[in-house]
């Protein structure tokens, strides 16, 4: 389900990054598109998958 919306906690687990990192990315408007719906901050699963694919394709020193 690419259109599935995930909480920051779920995204943190999938990407294996701290919640504080996700919050910083949101403020910096980096890496993911964050959506605020009903007071919750959410991310589409497809956006997480794209980030993972981009990181696989990037050379180790470019991350």
PDBQT receptor file of N, H, CA, C and O in Angstrom, charges set to zero:
ATOM      1  N   UNK A   1       0.843  -1.188   0.000  1.00  0.00    +0.000 N 
ATOM      2  CA  UNK A   1       0.000   0.000   0.000  1.00  0.00    +0.000 C 
ATOM      3  C   UNK A   1       0.884   1.245   0.000  1.00  0.00    +0.000 C 
ATOM      4  O   UNK A   1       1.240   1.771   1.055  1.00  0.00    +0.000 OA
ATOM      5  N   UNK A   2       1.224   1.697  -1.178  1.00  0.00    +0.000 N 
ATOM      6  H   UNK A   2       0.934   1.270  -2.034  1.00  0.00    +0.000 HD
ATOM      7  CA  UNK A   2       2.095   2.852  -1.335  1.00  0.00    +0.000 C 
ATOM      8  C   UNK A   2       1.468   4.128  -0.791  1.00  0.00    +0.000 C 
ATOM      9  O   UNK A   2       2.190   5.019  -0.346  1.00  0.00    +0.000 OA
ATOM     10  N   UNK A   3       0.143   4.239  -0.816  1.00  0.00    +0.000 N 
ATOM     11  H   UNK A   3      -0.444   3.515  -1.178  1.00  0.00    +0.000 HD
ATOM     12  CA  UNK A   3      -0.530   5.450  -0.342  1.00  0.00    +0.000 C 
ATOM     13  C   UNK A   3      -0.787   5.435   1.166  1.00  0.00    +0.000 C 
ATOM     14  O   UNK A   3      -1.360   6.379   1.711  1.00  0.00    +0.000 OA
ATOM     15  N   UNK A   4      -0.370   4.378   1.826  1.00  0.00    +0.000 N 
ATOM     16  H   UNK A   4       0.095   3.611   1.383  1.00  0.00    +0.000 HD
ATOM     17  CA  UNK A   4      -0.575   4.271   3.267  1.00  0.00    +0.000 C 
ATOM     18  C   UNK A   4       0.168   5.400   3.981  1.00  0.00    +0.000 C 
ATOM     19  O   UNK A   4       1.322   5.691   3.668  1.00  0.00    +0.000 OA
ATOM     20  N   UNK A   5      -0.499   6.023   4.931  1.00  0.00    +0.000 N 
ATOM     21  H   UNK A   5      -1.437   5.786   5.186  1.00  0.00    +0.000 HD
ATOM     22  CA  UNK A   5       0.124   7.077   5.729  1.00  0.00    +0.000 C 
ATOM     23  C   UNK A   5       0.683   6.475   7.008  1.00  0.00    +0.000 C 
ATOM     24  O   UNK A   5       0.018   5.689   7.682  1.00  0.00    +0.000 OA
ATOM     25  N   UNK A   6       1.913   6.855   7.333  1.00  0.00    +0.000 N 
ATOM     26  H   UNK A   6       2.453   7.494   6.785  1.00  0.00    +0.000 HD
ATOM     27  CA  UNK A   6       2.606   6.325   8.494  1.00  0.00    +0.000 C 
ATOM     28  C   UNK A   6       2.867   7.428   9.510  1.00  0.00    +0.000 C 
ATOM     29  O   UNK A   6       3.070   8.585   9.143  1.00  0.00    +0.000 OA
ATOM     30  N   UNK A   7       2.860   7.069  10.771  1.00  0.00    +0.000 N 
ATOM     31  H   UNK A   7       2.695   6.129  11.069  1.00  0.00    +0.000 HD
ATOM     32  CA  UNK A   7       3.211   8.012  11.834  1.00  0.00    +0.000 C 
ATOM     33  C   UNK A   7       4.730   8.164  11.865  1.00  0.00    +0.000 C 
ATOM     34  O   UNK A   7       5.455   7.369  11.268  1.00  0.00    +0.000 OA
ATOM     35  N   UNK A   8       5.199   9.184  12.562  1.00  0.00    +0.000 N 
ATOM     36  H   UNK A   8       4.610   9.830  13.048  1.00  0.00    +0.000 HD
ATOM     37  CA  UNK A   8       6.642   9.365  12.690  1.00  0.00    +0.000 C 
ATOM     38  C   UNK A   8       7.283   8.182  13.404  1.00  0.00    +0.000 C 
ATOM     39  O   UNK A   8       8.417   7.815  13.096  1.00  0.00    +0.000 OA
ATOM     40  N   UNK A   9       6.579   7.589  14.344  1.00  0.00    +0.000 N 
ATOM     41  H   UNK A   9       5.658   7.887  14.594  1.00  0.00    +0.000 HD
ATOM     42  CA  UNK A   9       7.098   6.410  15.028  1.00  0.00    +0.000 C 
ATOM     43  C   UNK A   9       7.311   5.245  14.071  1.00  0.00    +0.000 C 
ATOM     44  O   UNK A   9       8.320   4.544  14.147  1.00  0.00    +0.000 OA
ATOM     45  N   UNK A  10       6.364   5.046  13.180  1.00  0.00    +0.000 N 
ATOM     46  H   UNK A  10       5.545   5.616  13.118  1.00  0.00    +0.000 HD
ATOM     47  CA  UNK A  10       6.483   3.971  12.185  1.00  0.00    +0.000 C 
ATOM     48  C   UNK A  10       7.618   4.261  11.210  1.00  0.00    +0.000 C 
ATOM     49  O   UNK A  10       8.400   3.372  10.872  1.00  0.00    +0.000 OA
ATOM     50  N   UNK A  11       7.701   5.509  10.763  1.00  0.00    +0.000 N 
ATOM     51  H   UNK A  11       7.065   6.231  11.038  1.00  0.00    +0.000 HD
ATOM     52  CA  UNK A  11       8.763   5.905   9.827  1.00  0.00    +0.000 C 
ATOM     53  C   UNK A  11      10.126   5.728  10.491  1.00  0.00    +0.000 C 
ATOM     54  O   UNK A  11      11.072   5.259   9.858  1.00  0.00    +0.000 OA
ATOM     55  N   UNK A  12      10.224   6.100  11.750  1.00  0.00    +0.000 N 
ATOM     56  H   UNK A  12       9.455   6.481  12.264  1.00  0.00    +0.000 HD
ATOM     57  CA  UNK A  12      11.462   5.948  12.505  1.00  0.00    +0.000 C 
ATOM     58  C   UNK A  12      11.912   4.491  12.504  1.00  0.00    +0.000 C 
ATOM     59  O   UNK A  12      13.093   4.205  12.307  1.00  0.00    +0.000 OA
ATOM     60  N   UNK A  13      10.988   3.583  12.719  1.00  0.00    +0.000 N 
ATOM     61  H   UNK A  13      10.029   3.816  12.879  1.00  0.00    +0.000 HD
ATOM     62  CA  UNK A  13      11.317   2.160  12.721  1.00  0.00    +0.000 C 
ATOM     63  C   UNK A  13      11.727   1.650  11.359  1.00  0.00    +0.000 C 
ATOM     64  O   UNK A  13      12.668   0.864  11.251  1.00  0.00    +0.000 OA
ATOM     65  N   UNK A  14      11.038   2.084  10.314  1.00  0.00    +0.000 N 
ATOM     66  H   UNK A  14      10.274   2.723  10.401  1.00  0.00    +0.000 HD
ATOM     67  CA  UNK A  14      11.342   1.637   8.953  1.00  0.00    +0.000 C 
ATOM     68  C   UNK A  14      12.720   2.140   8.519  1.00  0.00    +0.000 C 
ATOM     69  O   UNK A  14      13.525   1.379   7.982  1.00  0.00    +0.000 OA
ATOM     70  N   UNK A  15      12.981   3.420   8.755  1.00  0.00    +0.000 N 
ATOM     71  H   UNK A  15      12.327   4.038   9.191  1.00  0.00    +0.000 HD
ATOM     72  CA  UNK A  15      14.234   4.020   8.298  1.00  0.00    +0.000 C 
ATOM     73  C   UNK A  15      15.379   3.844   9.288  1.00  0.00    +0.000 C 
ATOM     74  O   UNK A  15      16.539   4.102   8.966  1.00  0.00    +0.000 OA
ATOM     75  N   UNK A  16      15.037   3.399  10.497  1.00  0.00    +0.000 N 
ATOM     76  H   UNK A  16      14.095   3.189  10.758  1.00  0.00    +0.000 HD
ATOM     77  CA  UNK A  16      16.022   3.210  11.573  1.00  0.00    +0.000 C 
ATOM     78  C   UNK A  16      16.758   4.507  11.899  1.00  0.00    +0.000 C 
ATOM     79  O   UNK A  16      17.984   4.547  12.008  1.00  0.00    +0.000 OA
ATOM     80  N   UNK A  17      15.961   5.566  12.049  1.00  0.00    +0.000 N 
ATOM     81  H   UNK A  17      14.965   5.533  11.961  1.00  0.00    +0.000 HD
ATOM     82  CA  UNK A  17      16.489   6.852  12.487  1.00  0.00    +0.000 C 
ATOM     83  C   UNK A  17      15.694   7.297  13.711  1.00  0.00    +0.000 C 
ATOM     84  O   UNK A  17      14.562   6.859  13.919  1.00  0.00    +0.000 OA
ATOM     85  N   UNK A  18      16.290   8.166  14.514  1.00  0.00    +0.000 N 
ATOM     86  H   UNK A  18      17.209   8.522  14.345  1.00  0.00    +0.000 HD
ATOM     87  CA  UNK A  18      15.616   8.651  15.710  1.00  0.00    +0.000 C 
ATOM     88  C   UNK A  18      14.484   9.600  15.344  1.00  0.00    +0.000 C 
ATOM     89  O   UNK A  18      14.510  10.240  14.293  1.00  0.00    +0.000 OA
ATOM     90  N   UNK A  19      13.494   9.683  16.221  1.00  0.00    +0.000 N 
ATOM     91  H   UNK A  19      13.473   9.163  17.075  1.00  0.00    +0.000 HD
ATOM     92  CA  UNK A  19      12.402  10.636  16.026  1.00  0.00    +0.000 C 
ATOM     93  C   UNK A  19      12.933  12.062  15.918  1.00  0.00    +0.000 C 
ATOM     94  O   UNK A  19      12.419  12.862  15.136  1.00  0.00    +0.000 OA
ATOM     95  N   UNK A  20      13.950  12.374  16.694  1.00  0.00    +0.000 N 
ATOM     96  H   UNK A  20      14.368  11.724  17.329  1.00  0.00    +0.000 HD
ATOM     97  CA  UNK A  20      14.521  13.718  16.647  1.00  0.00    +0.000 C 
ATOM     98  C   UNK A  20      15.100  14.023  15.263  1.00  0.00    +0.000 C 
ATOM     99  O   UNK A  20      15.060  15.167  14.811  1.00  0.00    +0.000 OA
ATOM    100  N   UNK A  21      15.633  13.008  14.599  1.00  0.00    +0.000 N 
ATOM    101  H   UNK A  21      15.665  12.078  14.966  1.00  0.00    +0.000 HD
ATOM    102  CA  UNK A  21      16.143  13.186  13.243  1.00  0.00    +0.000 C 
ATOM    103  C   UNK A  21      15.007  13.501  12.286  1.00  0.00    +0.000 C 
ATOM    104  O   UNK A  21      15.130  14.392  11.446  1.00  0.00    +0.000 OA
ATOM    105  N   UNK A  22      13.901  12.777  12.406  1.00  0.00    +0.000 N 
ATOM    106  H   UNK A  22      13.801  12.053  13.088  1.00  0.00    +0.000 HD
ATOM    107  CA  UNK A  22      12.737  13.039  11.551  1.00  0.00    +0.000 C 
ATOM    108  C   UNK A  22      12.190  14.439  11.792  1.00  0.00    +0.000 C 
ATOM    109  O   UNK A  22      11.799  15.130  10.851  1.00  0.00    +0.000 OA
ATOM    110  N   UNK A  23      12.163  14.852  13.044  1.00  0.00    +0.000 N 
ATOM    111  H   UNK A  23      12.480  14.290  13.808  1.00  0.00    +0.000 HD
ATOM    112  CA  UNK A  23      11.671  16.194  13.364  1.00  0.00    +0.000 C 
ATOM    113  C   UNK A  23      12.581  17.258  12.752  1.00  0.00    +0.000 C 
ATOM    114  O   UNK A  23      12.102  18.275  12.250  1.00  0.00    +0.000 OA
ATOM    115  N   UNK A  24      13.878  17.024  12.796  1.00  0.00    +0.000 N 
ATOM    116  H   UNK A  24      14.267  16.198  13.203  1.00  0.00    +0.000 HD
ATOM    117  CA  UNK A  24      14.832  17.964  12.186  1.00  0.00    +0.000 C 
ATOM    118  C   UNK A  24      14.641  18.005  10.676  1.00  0.00    +0.000 C 
ATOM    119  O   UNK A  24      14.652  19.083  10.081  1.00  0.00    +0.000 OA
ATOM    120  N   UNK A  25      14.463  16.836  10.044  1.00  0.00    +0.000 N 
ATOM    121  H   UNK A  25      14.454  15.960  10.528  1.00  0.00    +0.000 HD
ATOM    122  CA  UNK A  25      14.233  16.795   8.608  1.00  0.00    +0.000 C 
ATOM    123  C   UNK A  25      12.970  17.572   8.245  1.00  0.00    +0.000 C 
ATOM    124  O   UNK A  25      12.928  18.265   7.229  1.00  0.00    +0.000 OA
ATOM    125  N   UNK A  26      11.947  17.450   9.082  1.00  0.00    +0.000 N 
ATOM    126  H   UNK A  26      11.981  16.887   9.908  1.00  0.00    +0.000 HD
ATOM    127  CA  UNK A  26      10.693  18.150   8.807  1.00  0.00    +0.000 C 
ATOM    128  C   UNK A  26      10.901  19.660   8.854  1.00  0.00    +0.000 C 
ATOM    129  O   UNK A  26      10.415  20.377   7.980  1.00  0.00    +0.000 OA
ATOM    130  N   UNK A  27      11.611  20.144   9.855  1.00  0.00    +0.000 N 
ATOM    131  H   UNK A  27      12.005  19.562  10.565  1.00  0.00    +0.000 HD
ATOM    132  CA  UNK A  27      11.866  21.580   9.976  1.00  0.00    +0.000 C 
ATOM    133  C   UNK A  27      12.751  22.087   8.840  1.00  0.00    +0.000 C 
ATOM    134  O   UNK A  27      12.586  23.213   8.370  1.00  0.00    +0.000 OA
ATOM    135  N   UNK A  28      13.684  21.253   8.406  1.00  0.00    +0.000 N 
ATOM    136  H   UNK A  28      13.817  20.338   8.787  1.00  0.00    +0.000 HD
ATOM    137  CA  UNK A  28      14.604  21.623   7.333  1.00  0.00    +0.000 C 
ATOM    138  C   UNK A  28      14.036  21.342   5.945  1.00  0.00    +0.000 C 
ATOM    139  O   UNK A  28      14.640  21.701   4.935  1.00  0.00    +0.000 OA
ATOM    140  N   UNK A  29      12.863  20.694   5.904  1.00  0.00    +0.000 N 
ATOM    141  H   UNK A  29      12.373  20.402   6.725  1.00  0.00    +0.000 HD
ATOM    142  CA  UNK A  29      12.207  20.292   4.642  1.00  0.00    +0.000 C 
ATOM    143  C   UNK A  29      13.164  19.443   3.800  1.00  0.00    +0.000 C 
ATOM    144  O   UNK A  29      13.387  19.708   2.619  1.00  0.00    +0.000 OA
ATOM    145  N   UNK A  30      13.721  18.411   4.447  1.00  0.00    +0.000 N 
ATOM    146  H   UNK A  30      13.540  18.196   5.407  1.00  0.00    +0.000 HD
ATOM    147  CA  UNK A  30      14.681  17.517   3.798  1.00  0.00    +0.000 C 
ATOM    148  C   UNK A  30      14.135  16.094   3.717  1.00  0.00    +0.000 C 
ATOM    149  O   UNK A  30      13.380  15.655   4.585  1.00  0.00    +0.000 OA
ATOM    150  N   UNK A  31      14.525  15.390   2.674  1.00  0.00    +0.000 N 
ATOM    151  H   UNK A  31      15.138  15.747   1.969  1.00  0.00    +0.000 HD
ATOM    152  CA  UNK A  31      14.392  13.941   2.514  1.00  0.00    +0.000 C 
ATOM    153  C   UNK A  31      12.974  13.415   2.321  1.00  0.00    +0.000 C 
ATOM    154  O   UNK A  31      12.762  12.567   1.456  1.00  0.00    +0.000 OA
ATOM    155  N   UNK A  32      11.998  13.885   3.092  1.00  0.00    +0.000 N 
ATOM    156  H   UNK A  32      12.171  14.575   3.796  1.00  0.00    +0.000 HD
ATOM    157  CA  UNK A  32      10.632  13.363   3.017  1.00  0.00    +0.000 C 
ATOM    158  C   UNK A  32       9.628  14.507   2.939  1.00  0.00    +0.000 C 
ATOM    159  O   UNK A  32       9.919  15.636   3.332  1.00  0.00    +0.000 OA
ATOM    160  N   UNK A  33       8.449  14.194   2.428  1.00  0.00    +0.000 N 
ATOM    161  H   UNK A  33       8.212  13.277   2.109  1.00  0.00    +0.000 HD
ATOM    162  CA  UNK A  33       7.345  15.145   2.456  1.00  0.00    +0.000 C 
ATOM    163  C   UNK A  33       6.465  14.775   3.643  1.00  0.00    +0.000 C 
ATOM    164  O   UNK A  33       5.898  13.684   3.699  1.00  0.00    +0.000 OA
ATOM    165  N   UNK A  34       6.364  15.684   4.569  1.00  0.00    +0.000 N 
ATOM    166  H   UNK A  34       6.825  16.570   4.523  1.00  0.00    +0.000 HD
ATOM    167  CA  UNK A  34       5.568  15.451   5.774  1.00  0.00    +0.000 C 
ATOM    168  C   UNK A  34       4.212  16.109   5.599  1.00  0.00    +0.000 C 
ATOM    169  O   UNK A  34       4.115  17.207   5.050  1.00  0.00    +0.000 OA
ATOM    170  N   UNK A  35       3.157  15.439   6.068  1.00  0.00    +0.000 N 
ATOM    171  H   UNK A  35       3.236  14.548   6.514  1.00  0.00    +0.000 HD
ATOM    172  CA  UNK A  35       1.803  15.969   5.993  1.00  0.00    +0.000 C 
ATOM    173  C   UNK A  35       1.231  16.039   7.397  1.00  0.00    +0.000 C 
ATOM    174  O   UNK A  35       1.391  15.113   8.192  1.00  0.00    +0.000 OA
ATOM    175  N   UNK A  36       0.569  17.135   7.691  1.00  0.00    +0.000 N 
ATOM    176  H   UNK A  36       0.439  17.887   7.045  1.00  0.00    +0.000 HD
ATOM    177  CA  UNK A  36      -0.077  17.259   8.992  1.00  0.00    +0.000 C 
ATOM    178  C   UNK A  36      -1.575  17.131   8.760  1.00  0.00    +0.000 C 
ATOM    179  O   UNK A  36      -2.182  17.947   8.066  1.00  0.00    +0.000 OA
ATOM    180  N   UNK A  37      -2.154  16.107   9.343  1.00  0.00    +0.000 N 
ATOM    181  H   UNK A  37      -1.661  15.444   9.906  1.00  0.00    +0.000 HD
ATOM    182  CA  UNK A  37      -3.572  15.827   9.178  1.00  0.00    +0.000 C 
ATOM    183  C   UNK A  37      -4.168  15.593  10.555  1.00  0.00    +0.000 C 
ATOM    184  O   UNK A  37      -3.748  14.686  11.273  1.00  0.00    +0.000 OA
ATOM    185  N   UNK A  38      -5.138  16.402  10.919  1.00  0.00    +0.000 N 
ATOM    186  H   UNK A  38      -5.479  17.139  10.336  1.00  0.00    +0.000 HD
ATOM    187  CA  UNK A  38      -5.798  16.241  12.208  1.00  0.00    +0.000 C 
ATOM    188  C   UNK A  38      -4.848  16.325  13.386  1.00  0.00    +0.000 C 
ATOM    189  O   UNK A  38      -5.041  15.636  14.388  1.00  0.00    +0.000 OA
ATOM    190  N   UNK A  39      -3.833  17.152  13.284  1.00  0.00    +0.000 N 
ATOM    191  H   UNK A  39      -3.676  17.712  12.471  1.00  0.00    +0.000 HD
ATOM    192  CA  UNK A  39      -2.885  17.302  14.381  1.00  0.00    +0.000 C 
ATOM    193  C   UNK A  39      -1.775  16.267  14.392  1.00  0.00    +0.000 C 
ATOM    194  O   UNK A  39      -0.871  16.348  15.224  1.00  0.00    +0.000 OA
ATOM    195  N   UNK A  40      -1.820  15.290  13.485  1.00  0.00    +0.000 N 
ATOM    196  H   UNK A  40      -2.554  15.224  12.809  1.00  0.00    +0.000 HD
ATOM    197  CA  UNK A  40      -0.776  14.264  13.409  1.00  0.00    +0.000 C 
ATOM    198  C   UNK A  40       0.125  14.540  12.218  1.00  0.00    +0.000 C 
ATOM    199  O   UNK A  40      -0.336  14.974  11.162  1.00  0.00    +0.000 OA
ATOM    200  N   UNK A  41       1.397  14.286  12.396  1.00  0.00    +0.000 N 
ATOM    201  H   UNK A  41       1.771  13.934  13.254  1.00  0.00    +0.000 HD
ATOM    202  CA  UNK A  41       2.357  14.412  11.303  1.00  0.00    +0.000 C 
ATOM    203  C   UNK A  41       2.524  13.026  10.688  1.00  0.00    +0.000 C 
ATOM    204  O   UNK A  41       2.852  12.063  11.380  1.00  0.00    +0.000 OA
ATOM    205  N   UNK A  42       2.293  12.939   9.376  1.00  0.00    +0.000 N 
ATOM    206  H   UNK A  42       2.026  13.722   8.813  1.00  0.00    +0.000 HD
ATOM    207  CA  UNK A  42       2.293  11.657   8.683  1.00  0.00    +0.000 C 
ATOM    208  C   UNK A  42       3.155  11.714   7.431  1.00  0.00    +0.000 C 
ATOM    209  O   UNK A  42       3.438  12.787   6.898  1.00  0.00    +0.000 OA
ATOM    210  N   UNK A  43       3.568  10.533   6.973  1.00  0.00    +0.000 N 
ATOM    211  H   UNK A  43       3.338   9.661   7.406  1.00  0.00    +0.000 HD
ATOM    212  CA  UNK A  43       4.401  10.405   5.786  1.00  0.00    +0.000 C 
ATOM    213  C   UNK A  43       3.843   9.246   4.961  1.00  0.00    +0.000 C 
ATOM    214  O   UNK A  43       3.465   8.215   5.517  1.00  0.00    +0.000 OA
ATOM    215  N   UNK A  44       3.789   9.410   3.640  1.00  0.00    +0.000 N 
ATOM    216  H   UNK A  44       4.096  10.247   3.188  1.00  0.00    +0.000 HD
ATOM    217  CA  UNK A  44       3.364   8.304   2.776  1.00  0.00    +0.000 C 
ATOM    218  C   UNK A  44       4.444   7.227   2.756  1.00  0.00    +0.000 C 
ATOM    219  O   UNK A  44       5.636   7.530   2.706  1.00  0.00    +0.000 OA
ATOM    220  N   UNK A  45       4.019   5.983   2.794  1.00  0.00    +0.000 N 
ATOM    221  H   UNK A  45       3.050   5.737   2.834  1.00  0.00    +0.000 HD
ATOM    222  CA  UNK A  45       4.954   4.856   2.735  1.00  0.00    +0.000 C 
ATOM    223  C   UNK A  45       5.803   4.941   1.465  1.00  0.00    +0.000 C 
ATOM    224  O   UNK A  45       6.989   4.614   1.493  1.00  0.00    +0.000 OA
ATOM    225  N   UNK A  46       5.210   5.374   0.358  1.00  0.00    +0.000 N 
ATOM    226  H   UNK A  46       4.246   5.640   0.335  1.00  0.00    +0.000 HD
ATOM    227  CA  UNK A  46       5.943   5.483  -0.907  1.00  0.00    +0.000 C 
ATOM    228  C   UNK A  46       7.128   6.431  -0.773  1.00  0.00    +0.000 C 
ATOM    229  O   UNK A  46       8.180   6.187  -1.365  1.00  0.00    +0.000 OA
ATOM    230  N   UNK A  47       6.977   7.508  -0.007  1.00  0.00    +0.000 N 
ATOM    231  H   UNK A  47       6.122   7.706   0.473  1.00  0.00    +0.000 HD
ATOM    232  CA  UNK A  47       8.077   8.445   0.205  1.00  0.00    +0.000 C 
ATOM    233  C   UNK A  47       9.220   7.778   0.971  1.00  0.00    +0.000 C 
ATOM    234  O   UNK A  47      10.391   8.007   0.669  1.00  0.00    +0.000 OA
ATOM    235  N   UNK A  48       8.881   6.963   1.949  1.00  0.00    +0.000 N 
ATOM    236  H   UNK A  48       7.929   6.776   2.194  1.00  0.00    +0.000 HD
ATOM    237  CA  UNK A  48       9.905   6.208   2.700  1.00  0.00    +0.000 C 
ATOM    238  C   UNK A  48      10.634   5.247   1.763  1.00  0.00    +0.000 C 
ATOM    239  O   UNK A  48      11.860   5.138   1.801  1.00  0.00    +0.000 OA
ATOM    240  N   UNK A  49       9.874   4.559   0.929  1.00  0.00    +0.000 N 
ATOM    241  H   UNK A  49       8.878   4.647   0.897  1.00  0.00    +0.000 HD
ATOM    242  CA  UNK A  49      10.466   3.598   0.002  1.00  0.00    +0.000 C 
ATOM    243  C   UNK A  49      11.409   4.287  -0.981  1.00  0.00    +0.000 C 
ATOM    244  O   UNK A  49      12.477   3.760  -1.291  1.00  0.00    +0.000 OA
ATOM    245  N   UNK A  50      11.015   5.474  -1.476  1.00  0.00    +0.000 N 
ATOM    246  H   UNK A  50      10.147   5.903  -1.224  1.00  0.00    +0.000 HD
ATOM    247  CA  UNK A  50      11.873   6.226  -2.392  1.00  0.00    +0.000 C 
ATOM    248  C   UNK A  50      13.171   6.656  -1.709  1.00  0.00    +0.000 C 
ATOM    249  O   UNK A  50      14.243   6.595  -2.311  1.00  0.00    +0.000 OA
ATOM    250  N   UNK A  51      13.071   7.085  -0.470  1.00  0.00    +0.000 N 
ATOM    251  H   UNK A  51      12.200   7.135   0.018  1.00  0.00    +0.000 HD
ATOM    252  CA  UNK A  51      14.263   7.484   0.277  1.00  0.00    +0.000 C 
ATOM    253  C   UNK A  51      15.218   6.300   0.442  1.00  0.00    +0.000 C 
ATOM    254  O   UNK A  51      16.432   6.449   0.303  1.00  0.00    +0.000 OA
ATOM    255  N   UNK A  52      14.670   5.145   0.733  1.00  0.00    +0.000 N 
ATOM    256  H   UNK A  52      13.683   5.024   0.846  1.00  0.00    +0.000 HD
ATOM    257  CA  UNK A  52      15.491   3.937   0.877  1.00  0.00    +0.000 C 
ATOM    258  C   UNK A  52      16.175   3.603  -0.448  1.00  0.00    +0.000 C 
ATOM    259  O   UNK A  52      17.365   3.290  -0.471  1.00  0.00    +0.000 OA
ATOM    260  N   UNK A  53      15.429   3.668  -1.542  1.00  0.00    +0.000 N 
ATOM    261  H   UNK A  53      14.462   3.922  -1.523  1.00  0.00    +0.000 HD
ATOM    262  CA  UNK A  53      15.992   3.357  -2.862  1.00  0.00    +0.000 C 
ATOM    263  C   UNK A  53      17.083   4.355  -3.244  1.00  0.00    +0.000 C 
ATOM    264  O   UNK A  53      18.111   3.963  -3.795  1.00  0.00    +0.000 OA
ATOM    265  N   UNK A  54      16.870   5.639  -2.957  1.00  0.00    +0.000 N 
ATOM    266  H   UNK A  54      16.034   5.957  -2.509  1.00  0.00    +0.000 HD
ATOM    267  CA  UNK A  54      17.883   6.655  -3.255  1.00  0.00    +0.000 C 
ATOM    268  C   UNK A  54      19.151   6.407  -2.454  1.00  0.00    +0.000 C 
ATOM    269  O   UNK A  54      20.259   6.594  -2.958  1.00  0.00    +0.000 OA
ATOM    270  N   UNK A  55      18.986   5.987  -1.204  1.00  0.00    +0.000 N 
ATOM    271  H   UNK A  55      18.087   5.835  -0.795  1.00  0.00    +0.000 HD
ATOM    272  CA  UNK A  55      20.171   5.764  -0.366  1.00  0.00    +0.000 C 
ATOM    273  C   UNK A  55      20.947   4.530  -0.830  1.00  0.00    +0.000 C 
ATOM    274  O   UNK A  55      22.166   4.467  -0.666  1.00  0.00    +0.000 OA
ATOM    275  N   UNK A  56      20.250   3.552  -1.404  1.00  0.00    +0.000 N 
ATOM    276  H   UNK A  56      19.261   3.603  -1.537  1.00  0.00    +0.000 HD
ATOM    277  CA  UNK A  56      20.933   2.370  -1.948  1.00  0.00    +0.000 C 
ATOM    278  C   UNK A  56      21.744   2.737  -3.178  1.00  0.00    +0.000 C 
ATOM    279  O   UNK A  56      22.821   2.186  -3.404  1.00  0.00    +0.000 OA
ATOM    280  N   UNK A  57      21.226   3.669  -3.976  1.00  0.00    +0.000 N 
ATOM    281  H   UNK A  57      20.350   4.116  -3.792  1.00  0.00    +0.000 HD
ATOM    282  CA  UNK A  57      21.867   4.030  -5.235  1.00  0.00    +0.000 C 
ATOM    283  C   UNK A  57      23.036   4.997  -5.028  1.00  0.00    +0.000 C 
ATOM    284  O   UNK A  57      23.924   5.086  -5.876  1.00  0.00    +0.000 OA
ATOM    285  N   UNK A  58      23.038   5.719  -3.906  1.00  0.00    +0.000 N 
ATOM    286  H   UNK A  58      22.316   5.646  -3.217  1.00  0.00    +0.000 HD
ATOM    287  CA  UNK A  58      24.089   6.721  -3.659  1.00  0.00    +0.000 C 
ATOM    288  C   UNK A  58      25.390   6.043  -3.245  1.00  0.00    +0.000 C 
ATOM    289  O   UNK A  58      25.374   5.077  -2.481  1.00  0.00    +0.000 OA
ATOM    290  N   UNK A  59      26.519   6.547  -3.749  1.00  0.00    +0.000 N 
ATOM    291  H   UNK A  59      26.532   7.332  -4.369  1.00  0.00    +0.000 HD
ATOM    292  CA  UNK A  59      27.810   6.008  -3.296  1.00  0.00    +0.000 C 
ATOM    293  C   UNK A  59      27.968   6.235  -1.797  1.00  0.00    +0.000 C 
ATOM    294  O   UNK A  59      27.419   7.196  -1.258  1.00  0.00    +0.000 OA
ATOM    295  N   UNK A  60      28.694   5.386  -1.136  1.00  0.00    +0.000 N 
ATOM    296  H   UNK A  60      29.140   4.606  -1.574  1.00  0.00    +0.000 HD
ATOM    297  CA  UNK A  60      28.826   5.425   0.325  1.00  0.00    +0.000 C 
ATOM    298  C   UNK A  60      29.282   6.785   0.833  1.00  0.00    +0.000 C 
ATOM    299  O   UNK A  60      28.795   7.228   1.874  1.00  0.00    +0.000 OA
ATOM    300  N   UNK A  61      30.187   7.463   0.151  1.00  0.00    +0.000 N 
ATOM    301  H   UNK A  61      30.583   7.103  -0.694  1.00  0.00    +0.000 HD
ATOM    302  CA  UNK A  61      30.692   8.749   0.601  1.00  0.00    +0.000 C 
ATOM    303  C   UNK A  61      29.737   9.911   0.373  1.00  0.00    +0.000 C 
ATOM    304  O   UNK A  61      29.954  10.999   0.905  1.00  0.00    +0.000 OA
ATOM    305  N   UNK A  62      28.669   9.695  -0.419  1.00  0.00    +0.000 N 
ATOM    306  H   UNK A  62      28.493   8.811  -0.851  1.00  0.00    +0.000 HD
ATOM    307  CA  UNK A  62      27.741  10.770  -0.779  1.00  0.00    +0.000 C 
ATOM    308  C   UNK A  62      26.608  10.922   0.215  1.00  0.00    +0.000 C 
ATOM    309  O   UNK A  62      25.822  11.862   0.093  1.00  0.00    +0.000 OA
ATOM    310  N   UNK A  63      26.492  10.052   1.178  1.00  0.00    +0.000 N 
ATOM    311  H   UNK A  63      27.130   9.288   1.277  1.00  0.00    +0.000 HD
ATOM    312  CA  UNK A  63      25.372  10.100   2.104  1.00  0.00    +0.000 C 
ATOM    313  C   UNK A  63      25.552  11.139   3.094  1.00  0.00    +0.000 C 
ATOM    314  O   UNK A  63      24.697  11.322   3.960  1.00  0.00    +0.000 OA
TER     315      UNK A  63
